[in-house]
Amino acid sequence: MRELVSLRQSVESFNALDQRRQDAGVMIDLVEESADESSLADLDAEIDSIEKAIDQQEIDLMFSGPHDHRDAIMTIQPGAGGTDAQDWAQMLYRMYLRWAEQHEYKVSEIDYTPGDEAGIKNATLSIQGDRAFGYLRGEKGIHRLVRLSPFNSGSTRETSFARVEVYPDVQDDEIDIEINARDMEIETYKSQGAGGQNVQKNETAVRIRHIPSGLIVTCQDQRSMRQNRERALHILKVRLQEIEERKRDAELRKLKGEFMEAEFGNQIRNYVLHPYQLVKDTRTGLETSNTVAVLDGNLDMFMEAYLKEYPA
């Protein structure tokens, strides 16, 4: 039903834009006949508006991937950099929360593990809304931060890394993955939320380790251990499905010259806060000096540039 609604909206939007184009043609004829300056100003404003609408339609056409209209599951983990990296992971966590708020997406916290001194060791979010995965799929990879460290007495310049993973929230009946119970190690622990407070006094949170792949999935956002186990198992299936799809697509992407694994050392975006202010995407070349706005969730220009450069 969501796909049907989205397709219907796309068709209606295109038809409305085509009608505006035809009406503008009529306006051009009338202005040429009357030479009225006020009508000319109205025509200029309408043409500018149509051009902006066309730009938006072109962006909409980039959401052509099989999962682009789905909800998204996002995982944020610190990399090299110790406490600075854990703090950087939390900065990214806040950045994506602000972005989701701007788009009126619903966000739920599947897992949140606070750092020992500051920041986070891991956070997993469910981001629900049309095109959530389509927008966020370009955020997958390594994010690099350069700044003066607030965690050492000398306030020296430090470089920190954090890894962002994004998966489409595919339904279980669409996942062609079977997991043998003997291939999983399951343990429980007490839930923790943002800030480190206990959400439950009982051990309701669940951690699943998939032995063949080494993947570890945790879930603590549900009320019971059974619900957390089911949710964690679903996320494990989603991640295993994504790995299989990545393997199938790898050779084709290599042939197309678009292959780049999101591994540490292959940062997709640099955030420099010292000695100057700059955020630069290494794939599209897009950059801005307004680092405050970017870290406050204004990411659309980077996401749209990626969609144009790397359509599905």
N, C-alpha and C positions, 0 to 999 in steps of 0.2 A: 504493500500500500504506500509506503514511503517513496519507493521508486516511482510508482505511478503518479503520485502527487508532484514529485520533482520534475518528471518528464512533462506533465501537463503545464506546470509553471513555465518551463523552458519554451514550450511551443507558444503559449499565450504571450510570453514576453517578446518572442521573435515576431509574432504577428502584429503586436502593438507597435513595435519599432518600425516594421515595414509600413504600417499605416501612417506613422508620423513622417516617414520618408516621402510618401506620396503627398501628404498634406503640405510638406515643405516645398515640394515641386509646384503645387498650386500657388503657394505664397510667393514664390520667386516670380511666377508669371504676373501676379497682381502687382508686385512691387515694380517690375519692369514697366508695366503700363502706367502706374500712377506716379512713380518717382517720389513717393512720400517718404520723408526721412524717418518719421516715427515707425512706419511699417518696416523700413529697412533695419532699424534697431531691433525690432521684435524678431525679424527674420534671423539676424545675426545671433541673437540669444538662443533661438530655437535650434539653429545649426550647431552651435556650441554644445547645447544639451544633447542633441542626437549623437554627436561625436563621442561624448562621454559615455552615452548608453552603448554605443558600438564597442568602445573599449571594454566595458563591463561584459558585454556579450562574448567578446574574444576571450576574456578571462574564464567565463563560464564554460566555453568550449574545451578548456584545458582539463576539465574534470571528466575525462573520458575513460579513466581506468576502471577496471571491474569492481574496485572497492572504494572508489573516490567519494561516494555518497554515504558511506557507512560511518558509524561511530568509531572512535579511535581509542586505543589503549597505549599510554605513554609511560615509559620507564626512564628515570633519571638517576644516574650513578656517578659519583666522583671518580676521577682518574688520578693521575700523578699529581702530587701537590699537598698531601697531608690535610691538615685542618683547613688550609686555604681552598683546597679542592672541594672539601665537603661544604664549605661556606658558598663556593661558587655554584655547586649543585643546587643549593637552596635558593640562590639568586635566580637560577634558571626556573626552578619550581615556581617561584613567585611570578616570574615573567610570563610563563605559560598560563598561570591562573588568571592574570590580568588580561591576557589576550582572549582567553575563553569568555571572560566576563563581558568584554567589549562586543563579542559576537553572540552574546546571550546563550552560550552553550551551558549545558548542565555538567558539572564536574563532581565526581565522587572519588574519594581517596581509597584505593584498594589496599595500598600498603604504604607505611611511612616509618622509616627507621632513623631516629635522630642521630647526629654525630656525637662523639664523646665530649668534645669541647664546644663545637658550634656546627651549624649546617646540618646536613643529612648524609647518611650512608646509602640510602636508597629511598626512592619514592615511586609509586606506581599509581597512575591516575586513569580513570575512565572519563573520556570527554565525549559527551553525547550531543549530537545535533547534525543536521544535514551538511555534508561535505567536511565534516570534522577531519576525517582521515585524508581527504583530498588536499586540504590546506596543510596539514601537519606532516605529510609523508616526506616533504623536502627538509624537515627539521632533523631527520635521522642522521646521526653521525657524531663527530667529536667537536665540541665547542671549546675554544681556547680563550682564556682571560689573562690579560697583563695589567697589573695594578700594583700600587704600594700596599704591602701586606699589613692588615690591622692586627695580625696575630704574632708579630715579633717586635721586640723593643726598638730595633733599628729602623722599622718601617721600610725595609728594603723592597725593591721591586721584585715581584714574584710572578711566575707563570703557572697557571692552573688549568687543568683539563677536566671536562665532564662529558659523559657519554649519554646521548639521548637515543632511545629506541622507540619506534612508533609502529603499531600493528593495527590492521583493520579488525574491528570487533565482529568477526564472522560468527554466524550461528552454528551451534553444534551439528545440526543436520546437514550443513554445507561443508563440513570438514571431513576429509577423507583420511583420517588418522586414527589408528587403533593403538592404544597404549596398554601393554601388558602390566598387570598389577605387580608382577615380580620385578619390573624395571623401575619401580618407584620406591623412594624412601620418604615416608611421611612423618612429620613431627609437629607437635603443637607447642604454643607459647602464649604468653599474655600479650594482648593487643596494646599498641602504643599509637598515639596520634601526634599531630603537629605539636611541638613543644615538649614531647616526651611523656605526657601524662598517660596514665593507664586508662584505656577505654573500657576494659572489662577486667574484673578481678580474677575470673577463671581463665583457663588456657583455651580460648576460643580461636585464636589465630592459627593458621595452618601454613606450614612450609613443605613444599614438595620438591624433591630432587629427582630429576629424570636421569638415571644412571647411564644409559647409552650416550646421551648427548651432553650430559653435564649441566643441563639447564636447571636453574633453581627458581621456583615461583613461590611467592608468599601472598597471602590474602588475609586481611583482618577487618574488612569493612562490613561484614555481615554479622547478624546477631548471634548465630550459633556456629559451633564447630562444623556441623554438617554443611551448612550453607557456605562457609568459608572454604571447605574442602571442595565442594562442587565448583565454586567460582575459580579457585586456584587451578583445578583440573581443566576447566574451560580455557583459561589463559595459557596453560601449558600446551593444549592442543592448538591454540591460535599461533603460538610461537613456533611450534614444530611445523605447522602448515606453512608459515612464512618462510622457514628455512628450506622446505622442499620447493616452494615456488621460486625462491632465490636461486636454488641450484638449477632448476629448469630454465630459468631466464638468463643465467650467467653467460652461456655461450653466445646466445643471440645478442646480448648487450655488448659483449666483447666485439662481435662482428660489426656492430653499429658504432663502435668507438665511444660508448657511453659508460663503460664499466669502471666503477670505483667502489671498492669495499669500504664500508664505514668502520674502519679499524683505527685504533689509536695511532696517532702520527699523521692521519689524513684528516686534519680538522676541516670542517666545512665552513666555519665562520670564526673570525677573530674579533674579540672585543677588547680594545685597548683603552684603558682609563688613565694611563701614565706612560710616557711623558706627554702624550697628547690624547685627544678624545677621538676615537674612530671605531666604527663597527664595519667590517668588510666581509662579504661573502666570497669565499675563495673560488666558488664554482661559476657564479654569474658576474663577478667583478663589481657588483653593486655595493656602494659604501655610503655611510652617513656619519657626520660628526655629532649628531644628536644622540649620544649614548644614553642619556637619561630617558628619552622617549622610548627607545628600543627596549631597555630593561624594564620599562613600565608597561610593556606588552604591545607596542606599536610595531608589529612584525609583518603586516600585510604586504608592504612593498618588497620585502625579501621573499616571502612566499609566492607572490605573483610573478616576480622575476624568475624564480625557479620553475614555476609551472610553464612559463613561456619558453624557457631554455630546455627543459626536460619534460615534455608532455608524456603522458602515459602511453 
